[in-house]
Amino acid sequence: MFYVKGAKAAIATLVMTLSLLLFLTPVNGVALAKEAGSQANKSGMKTSAEVSKGAVEKEKKKAEDIKKELNKKAVEAVANTYKVLELLNQNKSKEALDLLKNVIGELEVVLAANKEVALVPINTYTVVVDTEMDAKQIAAALKDVKRLLNEGDVQAARRLLNTLQSEIDIVTENLPLATYPDAMKLASKYIVDGKIEQAKSVISIALNSMVVKTIVIPLPLVRASDLIAEASKVAKKDKEQALKYLDEAEKQLNIAKILGYGKGDPEVYKDFEKRIEAIKKEIKGKNKAEKMFEEILQKLKEFKKKLAASH
């Protein structure tokens, strides 16, 4: 997958719009137990909706933290490459060559510091897409998608299918160290030889060769994890509230399953269901579920990590 320069403005607008929609609309659009919420508020505990919203905000914050890992020298080299291209378009070949020499120098520093790395990150952004449908509505929508496809209405099916997402996508653009520095050296040679159009072509191709990697974080799994974690905190103090958190966690896991997150590993969801039922039973009984909570939270963490690595 390659980064396309012309899409930058559109992507930025999309990210801002989707983020605003997420802020203005109910978290996940699922009815997060309003009655249980009012009771939780009275006891000073978080409602399921508050836990879910907090879980999403934490993941968004983690995504923003990735920006700290960007390679500043590589970022500067790419920014200056755009300036080189602009100078060439203005027939300022001498200025372009001088700046391109600086770019090559910057890339040498990047190469020296990353000898065993093929890609270095130069940009990252997040796209948040969330559905307002509950499990039943999602299942019904999937049937509609199949019907529309059978009827040959591919575009209507595509539009409906695009609404069936609940995730944070962390997109990172990476500079390919195996090709980009050599492309800059070749462009420099072309400029020296007076072959400006060839130089511009090489630079344009290099700028459009950034490798894009996407990490997908399913929001229902994020919410389920935090709901279970919250249940573990209150289980000793308020069994009823802990059970309500677990009920909502089950709903979120069901949504994740129906949306196809981890489709290739169907037994995982069955295992989660069994574990939650066992925890509920323990809470209602002797209420010594600490180890059980730790185990399911660890399993969820591993599952989310596995899904993120599969994209």
C-alpha contacts under 8 A as a table, 3 or more apart, distances in Angstrom:
res1	aa1	res2	aa2	distance
1	M	211	V	6.35
1	M	212	V	5.83
1	M	213	K	7.74
2	F	208	N	6.88
2	F	209	S	5.88
2	F	210	M	5.81
2	F	211	V	5.22
2	F	212	V	5.70
3	Y	173	E	7.12
3	Y	208	N	5.88
3	Y	209	S	6.60
3	Y	210	M	5.48
3	Y	211	V	6.47
3	Y	212	V	6.09
4	V	7	A	5.74
4	V	8	K	7.53
4	V	208	N	5.69
5	K	8	K	5.88
5	K	207	L	7.75
5	K	208	N	6.47
6	G	9	A	7.25
7	A	10	A	5.30
7	A	11	I	6.03
8	K	11	I	5.22
8	K	12	A	6.18
9	A	12	A	5.16
9	A	13	T	6.22
10	A	13	T	5.18
10	A	14	L	6.11
11	I	14	L	5.01
11	I	15	V	6.12
12	A	15	V	5.21
12	A	16	M	6.30
13	T	16	M	5.24
13	T	17	T	6.12
14	L	17	T	5.13
14	L	18	L	6.02
14	L	127	V	7.77
15	V	18	L	5.27
15	V	19	S	5.98
15	V	126	T	6.83
15	V	127	V	5.25
15	V	128	V	7.15
16	M	19	S	5.19
16	M	20	L	6.12
17	T	20	L	5.15
17	T	21	L	6.18
18	L	21	L	5.02
18	L	22	L	6.14
18	L	127	V	7.08
18	L	128	V	6.01
18	L	129	V	6.49
19	S	22	L	5.07
19	S	23	F	6.32
19	S	127	V	7.46
19	S	128	V	6.08
20	L	23	F	5.06
20	L	24	L	6.20
21	L	24	L	5.11
21	L	25	T	5.87
22	L	25	T	5.45
22	L	26	P	7.52
22	L	27	V	7.21
22	L	128	V	7.40
22	L	129	V	7.69
22	L	130	D	7.08
23	F	26	P	7.84
25	T	29	G	7.25
26	P	29	G	5.04
26	P	30	V	7.65
26	P	132	E	7.45
27	V	30	V	7.06
27	V	49	A	7.11
27	V	52	S	7.10
27	V	53	K	5.98
27	V	132	E	7.64
28	N	130	D	5.95
28	N	131	T	5.64
28	N	132	E	5.06
28	N	133	M	7.20
28	N	166	S	7.42
29	G	131	T	6.38
29	G	132	E	3.36
29	G	133	M	5.67
29	G	134	D	7.04
30	V	132	E	6.12
30	V	133	M	6.10
30	V	134	D	5.12
31	A	34	K	7.18
31	A	134	D	7.63
32	L	37	G	7.89
32	L	48	S	6.11
32	L	49	A	5.47
32	L	248	E	7.19
33	A	36	A	5.27
33	A	37	G	6.05
33	A	48	S	7.02
33	A	49	A	7.72
33	A	248	E	7.93
34	K	37	G	4.82
34	K	38	S	6.38
35	E	38	S	5.40
35	E	39	Q	6.63
36	A	39	Q	5.24
36	A	40	A	6.13
36	A	47	T	7.12
36	A	48	S	7.93
36	A	241	Q	7.79
36	A	244	K	7.27
37	G	40	A	5.02
37	G	41	N	6.18
37	G	46	K	7.60
37	G	47	T	4.47
37	G	48	S	6.51
37	G	49	A	7.45
38	S	41	N	5.13
38	S	42	K	6.44
38	S	47	T	7.47
39	Q	42	K	5.19
39	Q	43	S	6.57
40	A	43	S	5.23
40	A	44	G	6.29
40	A	45	M	4.97
40	A	46	K	6.02
40	A	47	T	5.52
40	A	241	Q	7.05
41	N	44	G	5.01
41	N	45	M	5.61
41	N	46	K	6.39
41	N	47	T	6.58
42	K	45	M	7.50
46	K	49	A	7.96
46	K	50	E	5.83
46	K	51	V	6.28
47	T	50	E	5.08
47	T	51	V	6.29
48	S	51	V	5.09
48	S	52	S	6.11
48	S	227	L	6.97
48	S	244	K	7.93
48	S	245	Y	6.15
48	S	248	E	7.03
49	A	52	S	5.07
49	A	53	K	6.08
50	E	53	K	5.14
50	E	54	G	6.00
51	V	54	G	5.15
51	V	55	A	6.15
51	V	223	R	7.35
51	V	226	D	6.57
51	V	227	L	6.26
51	V	230	E	7.66
52	S	55	A	5.11
52	S	56	V	6.50
52	S	222	V	7.97
52	S	223	R	4.87
52	S	224	A	7.86
52	S	226	D	7.04
52	S	227	L	7.01
53	K	56	V	5.30
53	K	57	E	6.33
53	K	223	R	7.84
54	G	57	E	5.07
54	G	58	K	6.20
55	A	58	K	5.25
55	A	59	E	6.50
55	A	222	V	6.16
55	A	223	R	5.65
55	A	226	D	6.06
56	V	59	E	5.22
56	V	60	K	6.29
56	V	219	L	6.77
56	V	222	V	6.89
56	V	223	R	7.04
57	E	60	K	5.06
57	E	61	K	6.23
58	K	61	K	5.06
58	K	62	K	6.31
59	E	62	K	5.02
59	E	63	A	6.27
59	E	168	I	7.96
59	E	222	V	7.86
60	K	63	A	5.05
60	K	64	E	6.39
60	K	126	T	7.90
60	K	168	I	7.53
61	K	64	E	5.09
61	K	65	D	6.36
62	K	65	D	5.05
62	K	66	I	6.85
63	A	66	I	5.51
63	A	67	K	7.79
63	A	125	Y	7.93
63	A	126	T	6.87
63	A	170	I	6.37
64	E	67	K	5.82
64	E	125	Y	7.75
64	E	126	T	7.88
65	D	68	K	5.71
65	D	69	E	7.82
66	I	69	E	5.47
66	I	70	L	7.42
66	I	124	T	7.40
67	K	70	L	5.53
67	K	123	N	7.32
67	K	124	T	6.28
69	E	121	P	7.39
70	L	75	V	7.55
70	L	120	V	7.59
70	L	121	P	5.13
70	L	122	I	5.28
70	L	123	N	6.60
71	N	74	A	5.35
71	N	75	V	6.15
71	N	120	V	6.49
71	N	121	P	5.94
71	N	122	I	5.86
72	K	75	V	4.97
72	K	76	E	6.13
72	K	122	I	7.37
73	K	76	E	5.10
73	K	77	A	6.14
73	K	106	E	6.17
73	K	107	L	7.45
73	K	109	V	7.70
73	K	110	V	6.51
74	A	77	A	4.95
74	A	78	V	6.25
74	A	106	E	7.17
74	A	107	L	6.66
74	A	110	V	6.48
74	A	120	V	7.37
74	A	121	P	7.87
74	A	122	I	6.27
74	A	175	L	7.39
75	V	78	V	5.33
75	V	79	A	6.22
75	V	122	I	4.98
75	V	123	N	7.56
76	E	79	A	5.07
76	E	80	N	6.10
76	E	106	E	7.90
77	A	80	N	5.20
77	A	81	T	6.16
77	A	103	V	5.04
77	A	104	I	7.81
77	A	106	E	6.03
77	A	107	L	6.67
78	V	81	T	4.92
78	V	82	Y	6.56
78	V	103	V	7.80
78	V	207	L	7.54
79	A	82	Y	5.40
79	A	83	K	6.69
80	N	83	K	4.88
80	N	84	V	6.21
80	N	99	L	7.18
80	N	100	L	7.61
80	N	103	V	6.54
81	T	84	V	4.94
81	T	85	L	6.37
81	T	100	L	6.86
81	T	103	V	6.81
81	T	203	I	7.49
81	T	207	L	7.87
82	Y	85	L	5.16
82	Y	86	E	6.29
82	Y	207	L	7.89
83	K	86	E	4.94
83	K	87	L	6.17
83	K	96	A	7.79
84	V	87	L	5.12
84	V	88	L	6.26
84	V	95	E	7.97
84	V	96	A	4.80
84	V	97	L	7.53
84	V	99	L	6.41
84	V	100	L	6.28
85	L	88	L	5.12
85	L	89	N	6.28
85	L	96	A	7.40
85	L	200	K	6.29
85	L	203	I	7.02
85	L	204	S	7.76
86	E	89	N	5.09
86	E	90	Q	6.40
87	L	90	Q	4.98
87	L	91	N	6.37
87	L	92	K	5.16
87	L	93	S	6.73
87	L	95	E	6.94
87	L	96	A	5.43
88	L	91	N	4.92
88	L	92	K	5.44
88	L	93	S	5.45
88	L	96	A	6.10
88	L	196	I	7.20
88	L	200	K	7.15
89	N	92	K	7.51
92	K	95	E	5.61
92	K	96	A	6.14
93	S	96	A	4.87
93	S	97	L	5.99
93	S	191	I	6.88
93	S	196	I	7.74
94	K	97	L	5.13
94	K	98	D	6.30
95	E	98	D	5.19
95	E	99	L	6.25
96	A	99	L	5.24
96	A	100	L	5.99
97	L	100	L	4.96
97	L	101	K	6.21
97	L	188	S	6.39
97	L	191	I	6.75
97	L	192	V	7.77
98	D	101	K	5.27
98	D	102	N	6.71
99	L	102	N	5.08
99	L	103	V	6.39
100	L	103	V	4.85
100	L	104	I	6.23
100	L	184	M	7.26
100	L	188	S	6.75
101	K	104	I	5.10
101	K	105	G	6.25
101	K	188	S	7.52
102	N	105	G	4.96
102	N	106	E	6.19
103	V	106	E	5.05
103	V	107	L	6.20
103	V	184	M	7.80
104	I	107	L	5.06
104	I	108	E	6.24
104	I	181	P	6.55
104	I	184	M	6.53
104	I	185	K	6.95
105	G	108	E	5.09
105	G	109	V	6.59
106	E	109	V	5.24
106	E	110	V	6.44
107	L	110	V	4.88
107	L	111	L	6.05
107	L	181	P	6.19
108	E	111	L	5.06
108	E	112	A	6.12
108	E	181	P	7.81
109	V	112	A	5.16
109	V	113	A	6.29
110	V	113	A	5.25
110	V	114	N	6.12
111	L	114	N	5.12
111	L	115	K	5.80
111	L	177	L	7.02
112	A	115	K	5.76
114	N	117	V	5.24
117	V	120	V	7.19
117	V	177	L	7.72
118	A	176	P	6.06
118	A	177	L	5.48
118	A	178	A	6.42
119	L	174	N	5.54
119	L	175	L	5.49
119	L	176	P	4.84
119	L	177	L	5.87
119	L	211	V	7.87
120	V	174	N	5.14
120	V	175	L	5.30
120	V	176	P	6.91
120	V	177	L	7.38
121	P	124	T	7.69
121	P	172	T	6.52
121	P	173	E	5.81
121	P	174	N	4.25
121	P	175	L	6.32
122	I	172	T	7.55
122	I	173	E	5.84
122	I	174	N	5.59
122	I	175	L	6.60
123	N	172	T	5.72
123	N	173	E	5.10
123	N	174	N	7.16
124	T	170	I	7.07
124	T	171	V	5.50
124	T	172	T	4.27
124	T	173	E	6.13
125	Y	170	I	6.03
125	Y	171	V	5.44
125	Y	172	T	6.70
126	T	168	I	6.72
126	T	169	D	5.52
126	T	170	I	4.61
126	T	171	V	6.01
127	V	168	I	5.80
127	V	169	D	5.09
127	V	170	I	6.67
127	V	171	V	7.79
128	V	166	S	7.89
128	V	167	E	6.07
128	V	168	I	4.56
128	V	169	D	6.35
129	V	165	Q	6.19
129	V	166	S	5.53
129	V	167	E	5.53
129	V	168	I	6.44
130	D	163	T	7.85
130	D	165	Q	5.79
130	D	166	S	4.09
130	D	167	E	6.18
130	D	219	L	7.84
131	T	163	T	6.21
131	T	164	L	6.20
131	T	165	Q	5.91
131	T	166	S	5.58
133	M	136	K	7.85
133	M	137	Q	5.48
133	M	138	I	5.92
134	D	137	Q	5.35
134	D	138	I	6.14
134	D	255	I	7.07
135	A	138	I	5.12
135	A	139	A	6.20
135	A	251	K	7.54
135	A	254	N	6.83
135	A	255	I	5.23
135	A	258	I	7.11
136	K	139	A	5.16
136	K	140	A	6.24
137	Q	140	A	5.04
137	Q	141	A	6.08
138	I	141	A	4.98
138	I	142	L	6.21
138	I	164	L	7.01
138	I	255	I	7.88
138	I	258	I	7.30
138	I	259	L	7.57
139	A	142	L	5.15
139	A	143	K	6.50
139	A	258	I	6.91
140	A	143	K	5.16
140	A	144	D	6.39
141	A	144	D	4.94
141	A	145	V	6.23
141	A	160	L	7.33
141	A	161	L	7.96
142	L	145	V	4.98
142	L	146	K	6.39
142	L	161	L	7.50
143	K	146	K	5.17
143	K	147	R	6.19
144	D	147	R	4.96
144	D	148	L	6.04
144	D	157	A	7.64
145	V	148	L	5.17
145	V	149	L	6.21
145	V	157	A	4.85
145	V	158	R	7.74
145	V	160	L	6.66
145	V	161	L	6.60
146	K	149	L	5.13
146	K	150	N	6.17
146	K	157	A	7.57
147	R	150	N	5.07
147	R	151	E	6.20
148	L	151	E	4.97
148	L	152	G	6.21
148	L	153	D	5.16
148	L	154	V	6.70
148	L	156	A	6.91
148	L	157	A	5.50
149	L	152	G	4.93
149	L	153	D	5.59
149	L	154	V	5.49
149	L	157	A	6.16
150	N	153	D	7.61
153	D	156	A	5.64
153	D	157	A	6.34
154	V	157	A	5.05
154	V	158	R	6.05
155	Q	158	R	4.95
155	Q	159	R	6.22
156	A	159	R	5.19
156	A	160	L	6.28
157	A	160	L	5.21
157	A	161	L	5.98
158	R	161	L	4.99
158	R	162	N	6.11
159	R	162	N	5.24
159	R	163	T	6.96
160	L	163	T	5.48
160	L	164	L	7.17
161	L	164	L	5.34
162	N	165	Q	6.70
164	L	259	L	6.60
165	Q	259	L	6.86
166	S	218	P	5.99
166	S	219	L	5.48
166	S	220	P	6.91
167	E	216	V	6.51
167	E	217	I	5.36
167	E	218	P	4.33
167	E	219	L	4.83
167	E	220	P	7.86
168	I	216	V	5.93
168	I	217	I	5.10
168	I	218	P	6.56
168	I	219	L	6.82
169	D	214	T	6.30
169	D	215	I	5.63
169	D	216	V	4.65
169	D	217	I	6.31
170	I	214	T	5.52
170	I	215	I	5.01
170	I	216	V	6.48
170	I	217	I	7.99
171	V	212	V	6.80
171	V	213	K	5.80
171	V	214	T	4.46
171	V	215	I	6.49
172	T	212	V	5.66
172	T	213	K	5.31
172	T	214	T	6.35
173	E	210	M	6.05
173	E	211	V	5.72
173	E	212	V	4.57
173	E	213	K	6.57
174	N	210	M	5.44
174	N	211	V	5.00
174	N	212	V	6.12
174	N	213	K	7.72
175	L	180	Y	7.09
175	L	209	S	7.83
175	L	210	M	5.21
175	L	211	V	6.50
176	P	179	T	5.91
176	P	180	Y	5.84
176	P	209	S	7.64
176	P	210	M	6.48
176	P	211	V	6.79
177	L	180	Y	5.66
177	L	181	P	6.48
178	A	181	P	7.30
178	A	182	D	7.68
179	T	182	D	5.51
179	T	183	A	6.17
179	T	206	A	7.88
180	Y	183	A	5.07
180	Y	184	M	6.41
180	Y	206	A	5.93
181	P	184	M	5.18
181	P	185	K	6.46
182	D	185	K	5.07
182	D	186	L	6.22
183	A	186	L	5.09
183	A	187	A	6.15
183	A	202	V	6.41
183	A	203	I	6.94
183	A	206	A	6.52
184	M	187	A	5.03
184	M	188	S	6.16
184	M	202	V	7.79
184	M	203	I	6.80
185	K	188	S	5.02
185	K	189	K	6.35
186	L	189	K	5.10
186	L	190	Y	6.32
186	L	199	A	7.49
186	L	202	V	7.59
187	A	190	Y	5.06
187	A	191	I	6.29
187	A	198	Q	7.40
187	A	199	A	4.38
187	A	200	K	7.31
187	A	202	V	6.02
187	A	203	I	6.51
188	S	191	I	5.17
188	S	192	V	6.33
188	S	199	A	7.10
189	K	192	V	5.11
189	K	193	D	6.19
189	K	199	A	8.00
190	Y	193	D	5.01
190	Y	194	G	6.13
190	Y	195	K	4.86
190	Y	196	I	6.40
190	Y	198	Q	6.48
190	Y	199	A	5.26
191	I	194	G	4.97
191	I	195	K	5.55
191	I	196	I	5.43
191	I	199	A	6.07
192	V	195	K	7.53
195	K	198	Q	5.55
195	K	199	A	6.35
196	I	199	A	4.98
196	I	200	K	6.16
197	E	200	K	5.06
197	E	201	S	6.15
198	Q	201	S	5.04
198	Q	202	V	6.22
199	A	202	V	5.22
199	A	203	I	6.22
200	K	203	I	5.17
200	K	204	S	6.05
201	S	204	S	5.15
201	S	205	I	6.20
202	V	205	I	5.26
202	V	206	A	6.22
203	I	206	A	5.08
203	I	207	L	6.16
204	S	207	L	5.18
204	S	208	N	6.31
205	I	208	N	5.19
205	I	209	S	6.27
206	A	209	S	5.10
206	A	210	M	7.49
207	L	210	M	6.50
213	K	311	H	7.80
214	T	311	H	6.29
215	I	308	A	5.14
215	I	309	A	6.96
215	I	311	H	6.18
216	V	307	L	7.28
216	V	308	A	5.23
216	V	311	H	6.84
217	I	222	V	7.69
217	I	304	K	7.07
217	I	307	L	7.63
217	I	308	A	6.18
218	P	221	L	5.65
218	P	222	V	6.61
218	P	256	A	7.19
218	P	261	Y	6.96
218	P	304	K	7.66
219	L	222	V	4.90
219	L	223	R	6.13
220	P	223	R	5.10
220	P	224	A	6.03
220	P	252	Q	4.87
220	P	253	L	6.20
220	P	255	I	6.55
220	P	256	A	5.46
221	L	224	A	4.97
221	L	225	S	6.11
221	L	252	Q	6.73
221	L	253	L	6.21
221	L	256	A	6.55
221	L	300	L	7.51
221	L	304	K	7.21
222	V	225	S	5.29
222	V	226	D	6.47
223	R	226	D	5.31
223	R	227	L	6.08
223	R	249	A	7.09
223	R	252	Q	6.81
224	A	227	L	5.11
224	A	228	I	6.12
224	A	248	E	7.48
224	A	249	A	4.31
224	A	250	E	7.18
224	A	252	Q	5.65
224	A	253	L	6.34
225	S	228	I	5.28
225	S	229	A	6.13
225	S	249	A	7.41
225	S	297	L	6.36
225	S	300	L	6.68
225	S	301	K	7.90
226	D	229	A	4.89
226	D	230	E	6.01
227	L	230	E	5.05
227	L	231	A	6.14
227	L	245	Y	5.41
227	L	246	L	6.62
227	L	248	E	7.30
227	L	249	A	5.72
228	I	231	A	4.94
228	I	232	S	6.28
228	I	245	Y	6.53
228	I	246	L	5.91
228	I	249	A	6.43
228	I	293	F	7.40
228	I	297	L	7.36
229	A	232	S	5.15
229	A	233	K	6.60
229	A	293	F	7.46
229	A	297	L	7.24
230	E	233	K	5.17
230	E	234	V	6.59
230	E	242	A	7.50
230	E	245	Y	7.20
231	A	234	V	5.39
231	A	235	A	5.73
231	A	241	Q	7.37
231	A	242	A	4.28
231	A	243	L	7.11
231	A	245	Y	5.63
231	A	246	L	6.56
232	S	235	A	5.42
232	S	242	A	7.10
232	S	289	A	7.94
232	S	290	E	6.99
232	S	293	F	6.27
233	K	236	K	7.51
234	V	237	K	5.21
234	V	238	D	5.59
234	V	239	K	7.20
234	V	241	Q	7.30
234	V	242	A	5.89
235	A	238	D	5.47
235	A	239	K	5.01
235	A	241	Q	7.58
235	A	242	A	5.11
235	A	243	L	7.96
235	A	283	I	6.88
235	A	287	N	7.49
236	K	239	K	6.50
236	K	287	N	7.11
238	D	241	Q	5.49
238	D	242	A	6.30
239	K	242	A	5.09
239	K	243	L	6.17
239	K	283	I	6.54
239	K	284	K	7.25
240	E	243	L	5.20
240	E	244	K	6.35
241	Q	244	K	5.00
241	Q	245	Y	6.30
242	A	245	Y	5.15
242	A	246	L	6.32
243	L	246	L	5.00
243	L	247	D	6.13
243	L	280	K	6.41
243	L	283	I	7.92
244	K	247	D	4.96
244	K	248	E	6.31
245	Y	248	E	5.24
245	Y	249	A	6.16
246	L	249	A	4.84
246	L	250	E	6.20
246	L	276	I	6.95
246	L	280	K	7.64
247	D	250	E	5.18
247	D	251	K	6.52
248	E	251	K	5.00
248	E	252	Q	6.31
249	A	252	Q	5.08
249	A	253	L	6.21
250	E	253	L	5.10
250	E	254	N	6.16
250	E	273	E	7.01
250	E	276	I	7.58
251	K	254	N	5.06
251	K	255	I	6.28
252	Q	255	I	5.04
252	Q	256	A	6.27
253	L	256	A	5.02
253	L	257	K	6.21
253	L	269	Y	7.27
254	N	257	K	5.04
254	N	258	I	6.19
254	N	269	Y	7.98
255	I	258	I	5.17
255	I	259	L	6.07
256	A	259	L	5.18
256	A	260	G	6.40
256	A	261	Y	5.58
257	K	260	G	5.20
257	K	261	Y	5.85
257	K	262	G	7.17
257	K	263	K	7.18
257	K	269	Y	7.05
258	I	261	Y	7.73
260	G	263	K	4.92
261	Y	307	L	7.54
262	G	265	D	5.46
262	G	266	P	6.96
262	G	307	L	6.52
263	K	266	P	5.87
265	D	268	V	5.91
266	P	269	Y	5.96
266	P	270	K	7.14
267	E	270	K	5.14
267	E	271	D	6.24
268	V	271	D	5.08
268	V	272	F	6.30
269	Y	272	F	4.96
269	Y	273	E	6.17
270	K	273	E	5.12
270	K	274	K	6.26
271	D	274	K	5.17
271	D	275	R	6.14
272	F	275	R	5.09
272	F	276	I	6.16
272	F	296	I	7.08
273	E	276	I	5.28
273	E	277	E	6.22
274	K	277	E	5.21
274	K	278	A	6.14
275	R	278	A	5.07
275	R	279	I	6.19
275	R	292	M	7.57
275	R	296	I	6.81
276	I	279	I	5.01
276	I	280	K	6.17
277	E	280	K	5.07
277	E	281	K	6.22
278	A	281	K	5.11
278	A	282	E	6.23
279	I	282	E	5.02
279	I	283	I	6.14
279	I	289	A	6.09
279	I	292	M	6.56
279	I	293	F	7.39
280	K	283	I	5.13
280	K	284	K	6.25
281	K	284	K	5.21
281	K	285	G	6.27
282	E	285	G	4.95
282	E	286	K	5.97
282	E	287	N	5.09
282	E	288	K	6.47
282	E	289	A	6.09
283	I	286	K	6.45
283	I	287	N	3.98
283	I	288	K	6.87
283	I	289	A	6.66
284	K	287	N	6.31
288	K	291	K	7.93
289	A	292	M	5.10
289	A	293	F	6.14
290	E	293	F	5.25
290	E	294	E	6.40
291	K	294	E	5.08
291	K	295	E	6.25
292	M	295	E	5.18
292	M	296	I	6.35
293	F	296	I	5.45
293	F	297	L	6.14
294	E	297	L	5.32
294	E	298	Q	6.16
295	E	298	Q	5.16
295	E	299	K	6.21
296	I	299	K	4.95
296	I	300	L	6.14
297	L	300	L	5.08
297	L	301	K	6.15
298	Q	301	K	5.04
298	Q	302	E	6.25
299	K	302	E	5.17
299	K	303	F	6.13
300	L	303	F	5.00
300	L	304	K	6.14
301	K	304	K	5.30
301	K	305	K	6.24
302	E	305	K	5.10
302	E	306	K	6.13
303	F	306	K	5.05
303	F	307	L	6.27
304	K	307	L	5.17
304	K	308	A	6.18
305	K	308	A	5.13
305	K	309	A	6.26
306	K	309	A	5.23
306	K	310	S	6.36
307	L	310	S	5.19
307	L	311	H	7.22
308	A	311	H	6.10
